[in-house]
Amino acid sequence: MSDLVMFEKERKLSVVGELIEDRIQSHRQDIASGMVGLSRAEIFRRYAYDFETRLRYYVGEDNYYDEVISILACAGYSLSRSDVAFNLSKACKEIGFDRDKKQFKRGRKKHE
């Protein structure tokens, strides 16, 4: 009985994972099309909040930087994981977003 329950849980998690991947895949090109023509710094300033709060939630910590790299590749940029980490950190500081608490720092305007 225990094996059957575990199998069913794994199957459900697999289905959920596939749905999340399909959703991200369908939006990747749409997101990238809005980045064309922007500087790298401007891209990170505009999208840091969404990357940190929405994308990270859906893809998880292990795949987060790879997914950002993939989105940027669709827009014509080629970055390493360390480039992405540095640029996200810098952009979050510039816009006043606390990456650990997932919220804007006190006294800063909210992201539009």
N, C-alpha and C positions, 0 to 999 in steps of 0.2 A: 504494500500500500504506500509506503513511504517513497519508494522509487517512482511510482506512478505520479504522485503529487509533485515530486521534484522535476520529473519530465514535463509535466504540464506547466509548471512555473517557467522552466527554461524555454519552452515553446512560446509562451506568451511574451516573455522578454525579447525573444528573437523577433517576433512579429512587431513589437513596439519599436525595436531598434531599426528594423527595415522601414517602417513608416517615417521615423525621424530622418533617416538617411534620404528617403525619397523627397521629403519636404525641403530639406537643405539643398539637395541637388537641383530641385526645380527653381529655387530662389537664388542660387549662386550666380547665374548669368545676369539676372535682374539687378542684383546688388552690384556686380562688377560694372555693368553698363553705366551706373551713376558715378563711377570713379574715373572714367576715361577723361583725360585732359586735366586732372587735378594733380598737384604735386603730392609727393609721398607724405609730407608733413600734414598737408590739408586733408588727405584721405584719413589718416589716423586721428586727426582732431575731430573730423565729422563722424567717424564710425566707431571710435573707441568705446563709447557708451553702449552701443548696440552689440559690439563684439563681446564686451565684458559681461553684459547682463543677459543677453539673449542667446548668442551663439555658444558661449561657454556652457550654458545650461544644457543645451541640446546635444552638443557633441562630446562633452566631458573634458576633463583636464588633460587626459593623455592625447587626445586628437585636436585639441584647441588650436595650437599654433599651426599645425598642418592644414587645418581647415581655413585659417586666415590666409596662409600662403597660397592655397588653392584658389580662393576668391580673388586675391591680388593677381594671381597668374592669369585669370580670365580677363583682367583689366590691363594686362600687358606688363606687369611688374614681376621681377624675379628677386625674391628675398630669402634669406636664411632664417632659421628659427631664432637665432640671436638678434638679427635685424628686427624681426617682428616684435620680440620681447622688449628690446630697447625702445623702439618707436611707440609701442603701446604704453610703456611706462612713462615716457616723455609726454605723450599726448594727454594721458590721464592727469598728470601733474599740471599741464597747461590749462586744462578745462576744469580743474578742481575736483576730480573724481577720485574717490578712495577705492582702490581695487580690492582691498581686503574686506571692507564693510559693504561694498557694492552700493555706495550712495555718494552724493555730492557732499563736499565739505561745507561746513557751516559758513554762511555769508557769501556763497557762490550762487549764481543763477542756475536754475535747473536747465537740463538739456532740452532742446526743442526738437 
